[in-house]
Amino acid sequence: MGKIKSAWEIALEKTADIKLDKEKYQHDADLTKIRTIAGGYLSDDGKSLEETEKELSSFDRKDLKEALSITIIQALSLPQEEVLDDRYEKIAALTAIASNDNAQAKALMDQLTAFLKQYPMHRKELVEKMKEQYQPMLEEKEAKLSEQYGQPVKLRIENDKEFVELASKNLERLQDQYTRTLDGAKQQLKELLS
């Protein structure tokens, strides 16, 4: 009769050929540390750029570029409201660190910052123009309803179903245009940082 193996013995046999890749483990740990430091800087953890740079200087240059590149690309998104903080300037500072002050990367980040900051303004302008153009139609609806009910009817443009649908379609189109441009710029930046 054969020997019955314990669960421990079976587990040891199955894991006997597994080797721990210490370099990969260290690489992944370093990437996580770098991204944590960069994320803290971006989220305003109180550390200055100089303190952040000093902290990042202890890491391998290749790991630093890789981790910062991921952090930078993920941090670039379309703002829904007017940008009043310095988040894009901080992203640009991290880009300078990752690219060794590459002039092309700096120029692209300057363009991206201006592009991203104008998005909320374009959204607001689009809504205002649509309201302006739609107002006469709303007044016509009010007049018809007032005549129909025999008393004055006041409609709000924000509650008008047709306007809301029209605004939604146009805002979605604007967002799609910006997103496509942003995605292309992110790809360019990624190539510059690699």
Residue, then its C-alpha position, 0 to 999 in steps of 0.5 A: m500500500g502507498k504512503i499517504k502524503s500530508a497536505w504540507e508534503i503535497a504543497l512542498e512538492k508543488t512549490a519546489d520548482i518556484k524560485l523567487d525573483k528577487e530583482k523583479y520583487q525589488h523592481d516592483a517594490d521600488l516602482t510602488k515607492i516612487r509612485t507613492i512619493a509622486g502621488g503624495y506630491l501631486s495630492d499636496d502632502g506638504k512636501s516641496l518639490e525639492e524634498t520630493e526630488k531628494e527623496l526620489s534621487s535614491f532610486d534607480r534612474k530607469d525605475l524612476k522614469e518608468a514609475l513617474s511615467i505611469t503616474i504622470i500619464q494617469a494624472l492627466s485627465l479632463p477637469q470638470e471644473e475650472v482649475l484653480d490649483d497647481r496640479y498641472e504645474k506639479i505634473a510638469a515638475l514630475t515630467a521634468i524629473a522623469s525626462n531629465d529636463n527634456a525640452q520637448a517634454k516640457a513644451l508638450m506639458d506646457q501645451l497640455t496644461a493650457f489645453l486642459k485648463q481651457y476645457p472647462m471654459h469651453r464647456k461653459e461657453l458652449v452651454e451659454k451659447m446653447k442657452e442663448q440660441y435656445q431662449p427664443m424657442l423656450e419663449e415660444k413654448e411659454a407663449k403657447l402654453s400661456e395661451q393654452y392654459g389662459q395664464p402666464v407660464k414660466l419655463r426654466i431652460e435647465n428643465d426643458k427636456e429638448f434643451v437638456e438632450l441637445a446640451s448633453k449631445n453637444l457636451e459629449r461631442l466636445q468631451d470626445q474631441y478633447t479626449r481624443t486629443l488628450d489621448g494622442a498627447k499622452q501617447q506622445l508624452k509616454e514616448l518622450l518619457s520612455 
